[in-house]
Every structure is written in C-alpha cells, then in structure tokens.
C-alpha cells in the first residue's frame, strides 16, 4: 500500500520543479484570456476612437480619390500623394494597433508572467510523430478542448443572434436614413454589438483561466519518492555530508595541532583538558591556539612536550578556558588575572632557562571566578 502511494502524484510541485518547468517553456496558458483581452481592448478602442477613425478614413478616401491633371502627368507628385495617404492612414490606426500590441503583451501576466525560453526553439523530432499527435487529439485533453470550442461557439453565436435580433428595428430603420446618419447609426450598432459579444466571452474566461491553472499545477505534481529524491539532491546525501563534516573536523584538528608548537604555555587539568595559549607583542590579550579534552588533550600535551612548550597543571583554569574561551580568539576578560599569573611563571621559566639561577616554582591555587569553573569531571 505504501509503495503504491509513493508512485502516485499526490504532492504539490516544489519551487525547484516549477523553475525547471519555466526554463523548459512550460507555463500556464489560456488562449481564452489572451483573445478576450485583445478583443476587449479593440472594442474599447472602437467605442472611444471609432468616430475619430471613421472621420479620418473618410478624409483619406476623399483625398485619395481626388486627382488633378498635374498629378496625373507627374509621377513624382503621385508618389508624394501616396506617401501622404499612407502616413495619414498610419496615424489614424496607430492608437488601435498600439493598444492591441499592449494587450497582447499584457495577456501572459494574468496567469503568471512573461517567460522566455530558448529550449522550446530547439528542434524536436518527436513533435513530428503523427501517432503522438493523434494520441493527443483523442485524449481526454483533446476531447475537453473540443467540448470547450463547441460551447464557446454556441455561447458567442447565441449572443450574436440575440443582439442582432434585438436591434432588428434599428437595422431596418437605417434604410430610410441619409448616408451620413446611416453610417453613424450603423457604426454605433456595430460597436455596441461587438462590445456585448466580447463581454459574453468573460464567462468562458472565468471558467477557463482557473481550469488552466489547476491543470498546469496538477500536471507538475510529484510523487513522494520524487520529493525525497529532490530533498536529498538539494540538501546533500547524509552519508556524504557526514563524511565532509568529518574531513573538515580532521583538517581543523590538524591546523590546531600545527599551532601547538607556537604556544607559550599549555594549561592542563592534568589529564582530561589541555588549552594552549600564546601572547605576543601587539596582542590586547592572550589567545587560545589549541584546546581539547580526552585524546585530543593528550595529543596537545605530547606535541607540547616534544617542542619544549611549558605545561602548567591548573585544573580550574584549564576547565574555565576550555568551556569559555573560543579557539583562535582572545580569552575572556574575567580570566585575565589568572592567565597573567601563568604568563608571569612562563616568563620566569624562560629567564631561568637562559640565565640559570633559582628554579621558578609554578603558581599554586590560581584564583578563577567561581562562575567560570564548571563542575570537575576528573581528579
């Protein structure tokens, strides 16, 4: 039962899958939204600018059909006349053309946004497969498109018949009007009919747009196994990540051990903790160059002995430094006094090694603030 559920597409598409689909040119589309917006803009433009475009068209026609003898005898004048007519026609219909271009470009935003993908331009021989095309036609999607086309044609055709029938009286009355009045009345009726018919398409758009969105996201749904695989790819294989973390810890440990010979002193617990400190001219406070517990502490002590780094047994201070001082950072201010005693001993020890004399005994009972000392874990 579980295996069956893992192979069913029940999970919503992830953002990564949606981005991949967009890169491949797959975005939600609705031809009805685009057609409705373009026709609606055209209807609005005709309603607002129809009279102006009609008057300019009549002027252009009168200008184009009027000739004089001089123009007929001079081809250059005829060419200039044709250029003037073309320019006037372009100016007359430019608002409508620009509005239609804007509507065409704005249509994709109603279901998402523009999407530019070069992958859809790549040649694909499978698109020429007639069997695949036939399968697409007789599929449920093809049948649904056929039903939608029939419903759309029936709706628009029915509205058109109703509008024309409702205006049958006005249409017959045009026969008794003058040419100018008849043209004005006919233009008004055409604009009105066109607007009503286009508005009827809003019913189709209201149904088709949500359906196209649902179909798009349903098609991109994922199985549980695909979700797990994608998460594994994005977050990385746990075994590989664990191995990487292990290698990073090992590299950091090697760098830390490499810094032990540069330390001025190693404070020990004496066996469970070891913290290597250094203090050079220009530092505002001593810095921790290595620290560890257990086996790492033993290794730090061993390297320190090998390179002649002084070891000082101070259990409370070692525990405080291990728990409160960060690697490659300066020690906390509350430990300055305690570490100063340690460094003073290191200085005296260095002087003894160079000049001899009385051997400096290590400090005992170094005072450490009680809130900086965790419970002891070793003896």
Beta strands, then each sheet from edge to edge (+ up, - down):
strand 1: 265-268
strand 2: 273-278
strand 3: 287-293
strand 4: 310-313
sheet 1: 3+ 2- 1+ 4+
end
